[in-house]
Amino acid sequence: MSGILSGIRDDFPALAQKINGHPLVYFDNAATAQKPRPVLEAIQRYYEHDNANVHRGIHELSNRATAAYEGARERVAQFINAPSTKDIIFTRGTTEAINLVAATWGVANLQEGDVILLTELEHHSNLVPWQLLAQRTGAVLRFIPVTGDEGTLDLSDLDALFRDVKLLSITHISNALGTINPVAELCAKARAVDAVTLVDAAQSAGHLPLDVQAIGCDFLSFSGHKLCGPTGIGALYARAALQEAMPPYQGGGEMIAKVAFQSSEFHVPPHKFEAGTPNIAGAVGLHAALDYLDDIGRENIHAHDTELASYAKDRLAEFDGIRIFGPAGDRGGLVSFVFENVHALDLATMADQQGVAIRIGHHCTQPLHDKLGVPATARASFYFYNTRAEVDRFIEVLQKVMKLLS
Ligand code: PMP
């Protein structure tokens, strides 16, 4: 792996800096990834040469901007093996994508007593929109339980879990524990009871090969910023057949075909769901990020991330009084933990003083943390530009901190 990745860190200006006099060890990749030069340059090039508003322009720059924006849509479709560009709706990110599904498909299709099946692992982005929808429609939320600190799903009684389910919405990889969920198997089960399915791929899209047709989901969402793209851009895969029957999300320019004073006719999907001037530069940056990742190879990224997570987990296990969360086997590229006698905030603050960036808190999975019986965990999350030497440095810093605090 190091052969494939040698020199790759030079592409990331942010990684070369010192923090408090120490080389930055950036282990907060599950929150957001750093950006390589090709992404930064693509955005700059777009603004310097092609900047204009998209669609309906009769001038060169508008044509170029439209080609760049629609080219990015094509690239996203290819990245997740969607059958058509019509299946791809640009959003601000995962959160907006899930809210879009709740506000359109959800409001049009769910009724009192219908069950929305989630897991206990969900990020608040894949929980709160469904709570709001449930309050509005009378639908009810049900949760696939997780088993203790390992955080894998308890699938022992699938028939009972899927009774009356109209929507299954689940994370692919847990941002809190690193659990990789069997999404294809669960989507197949949902299809068997005619339920619609959504996969939250925020933590998986940039970390392993994704194929929406192999997964068999109706919707899938991800954010550009977690896979080396810019913030403020993401995508929703929505099966074209479902989009046809979905009401619009927001009203405004771009999403209409004909407007009169009292009513409007809407554009065809996916444009019907993209009101207003879109994030064109964001789409350009996202396109560059997807190219960058595929040059490395997502199988390689997955192998690297999981190897690093497993190494970090083994090294963390050297400490006394540590509780490590997440699956024993395969996991995404992160590890979460708490120390019996050290507050997570003290730990992260002191690690930062040594240049090590980790995240502490409930990681937007408060109900899961309630279930685990901890208010907060510390999380180190990795990407392809991280190294074993950085894990060693992280452990060395933790050893120092533990000595100081105990
Ligand atoms: N789902 C998961 C699993 C996540 O990790 C995140 C980001 N932490 C989100 C959803 C929300 O993503 P965003 O904030 O980019 O919309």
Boltz pocket constraint, residues with backbone or C-beta under 6 A from the ligand:
constraints:
  - pocket:
      binder: B
      contacts: [[A, 30], [A, 31], [A, 92], [A, 93], [A, 94], [A, 95], [A, 96], [A, 123], [A, 125], [A, 126], [A, 171], [A, 173], [A, 174], [A, 175], [A, 200], [A, 202], [A, 203], [A, 223], [A, 363], [A, 364]]
      max_distance: 6.0
